Amino acid sequence: MSRLIRLGRVSELSKFKMKSFRVNNENILLISLDGDFYAFEDKCPHMGYPLSMGSLNGEILKCGFHYAKFNVIDGKPISPLANKPLKKYRVILKENEVFIELRE
């Protein structure tokens, strides 16, 4: 079973490259890139540090602690430090609002 969680309006969230949210005891990182949104667990699979403390350069998300790199389109690792993909959440745009789908 899953449910939709509203994160905010497209117009507001588009202003941020990356924004972290706390949803049901989970930290979610929302990334805005060229009009599209991507959502991941805000936790690097390498050592568990918050990815929101890192940087975004185009489609490449870099952890700010050990510099593991991930592609934000699919969440796959693209550097040797990271051996697991990011936990990805489905993003749904509906009536100019951004939602993520949480599985229970």
Order of alpha helices (4+ residues) and beta strands (2+ residues): beta-alpha-beta-beta-beta-beta-beta-beta-beta-beta
